[in-house]
Amino acid sequence: MPPPPRAWQRMLSGRRLDLLDPTPVDIEIEDIAHGLAFVARWNGQTMGDWPYSVAEHSLLVEEIFTRASARPDPRWQLAALLHDAPEYVIGDMISPVKAAVGPSYGELDDRLSAAIHIRFGLPARLPAVVKKRIKAADKVSAWLEATQIAGFAEAEANRFFGRIDPALLNGLSLHLRPPKEARNAYLARHAALLAKM
């Protein structure tokens, strides 16, 4: 009988992350930041000389989340920054692919998210109201990305992501930069938020 397929990945930190049974002790922020800086949003179908990375997207979502909060709580700001952290090992699947894969993708994402949250002092499952606010910030980010770098007309973006409050967009810009710079910005923001907790 053949051995079961390998379900773990060796990280650059030396950690071995079991995707079927991830544990907080195998999670390192350096691995997350490095992986996310190399994962392209929109399957790489964006304008510019650099791919728009999940690390950049995560920084933007956290900024939007913070702007939309009357009194931002560093725990939930950190949760916003980490909202796509599982993608450092499973990649960024666009919504049509997630729909085709089915519920197993969501289950894998949930297991990894829980381990990541626990590793950084957050509850394994976020409160529903916080999750909803992060999702709202994520939609604003998707709208901005769609219209600025992914070739969507505003009307099309409105149809897929909803109409956006222009006040939330004031002064926001997208950053397309080398992975090393995106990784360092992600690590710096993570450290700043942890220091506030």
N, C-alpha and C positions, 0 to 999 in steps of 0.2 A: 504494500500500500504506500503511495507517495506521501511525503510529508505535507502538512498543511501549508498553504501559500503564506509567504512572509507578510505580516501585517504591521510591521514596524519600520520606522525610518531612522537612520543615523543622522543626527544633527551636527552642525559644525562645532558646537560646544562639546561634542562627545556624548551627549545624551542620546538614548535610544527611546524614541517615542512610539508606544504601542497605540496604533490608531483605533483598535477595537476596545482597548481598556486603558485610556490615557490617565496618567496620574499627575498631580501638581508638581511632584518632585522632578519630573522629566521636562518641565516647561522652563525655558529661559527666555527672557525678553530679548536678548541679543539674537537668538534664533528667529523669534517672531519678526523683529524689525528687519533682519537680513532677508528673510523669505518674502515678506510683504513688499519690500523695496524692489524685488525682482518679479513680482506677479503683476501683470498688466490688466488693468480694467478694460472692459468693453472688448475683450479678446484681442487687444492690441489695435483695434480699429479706431484710432484717434489721430488727430492731426498733431504735428510737431516732430521734433527731432528725437525726443525721448518718449517711451511709453508712459502713460499716466498710471502710476503704480497704486496698488491697494494701500501702501503706506501713506502716500499723498492724500488719497481719498479719506483715509481714517483720520488724518490730521484735520481735514476740512470738515468732516462730520462732527468731530469734537468741537471745533470752533463754532459751527452753526448751532449745535446743542447748547453750548455755553451762552451764545448770544440770545437764544430763545428762553434762557432761564433767568428768572428774576433774581434769585440768589443761588448761583451754581454750587452744588455740593461736589467736592473733589472726587468722591467715590463714583458718582454717576458720570462725571466728566471722564474719569478713567475708563468706566464701562463703555462710554461712547468711543473713546480712542481704540478700545479693544474689540469693538463690535464685529469686526471681520477678521479677528486674529486667527481663527482656525484655518483661514485661507493660506497661511504660511506653509501648511502641509497638504491641503486639499485643493489649492488653487481657487481662482475666482471663476465660478461658473455663472454664465449669464442666465437670466430667468428662464428662457426657453429650454435650456439644457437641464436646469433643476427640475422643471416640470416633466421632462422626458425621463429623468432618472427616477423620480418618484420619492416617496417618503424616506427611503433609506439615506438619502443625502442629508435631509434634515436631522435624522437621528444621529448620524456621524458628527454633524456640525454641533448639535446639542451636547454630545459627550465631550468633545474638545473644548467647547465654550465653558462648560462646568469646571473642567480641570484648570483652564486658564484663569477663570474668575477666582477660584479658591487659591491658586498660586499667588495672586496679587491682592488678597484680602477682601475680595468681593463675595457676595453670596453666589452659590453655584447657579441659582436661577434668580434673575433680576426681578424686582417688583414689576408687575404688569404696567403700571403707569410710567415707570422709567423706560421700559422696553418700548412702549408706544412713543415716547418723546424722542428716543434715539432713532426709531424708524422714521419719524417725521423729519428729523435732521438728515437722515440718509436719503430721503426722497428729494429734499431741497438740493442736496449735493448731486444726486443723479440728474436732476433737471439742469443744473448749472453745467455739469459735464456734458450732458447730451447736447445742449445748445452751443457751448463754446468750443468743444473739441471732438464731438462724435457725429457731427453733421446733421443733427435734428433741427427742424424749424421749430420756433416757439410753440406754434399750434400743436404740432406733433408731440412735443415734450409735455405740453399741458394735458394732452389726452392720456399719456402713459403715466405721468408722475404727479398730475394735478397742478392747479395754478399756484404759483409761489408768491408769498408776500414780498414785494420788492424791498421792504425795509431789511429783511434778513440777508439780502444780497449786497447791500450797500458796502462797498469797499472790499468785497471778497474777490479773490482772484485764484486761478488755478496755477499750480506750479508743476511744470514738467522739467525735471532735473535728473542728473545722473543718480543711479541707485545709491551710491555711497552717501550723497547729500540727503536723499530722502530717508535713508536708514538713520543717519545721524540726527535729523530733525525729529524723527519718531522717538528715538531713544531719549533725546533731550526733553521732549514733552512728557513722556512716560515718567522720567525721573522727577520733573517738576510737579506733576500731579501726585506722585507717591509721597513727596516731601510735604504736601499739604494735608495728607490724610492722618 
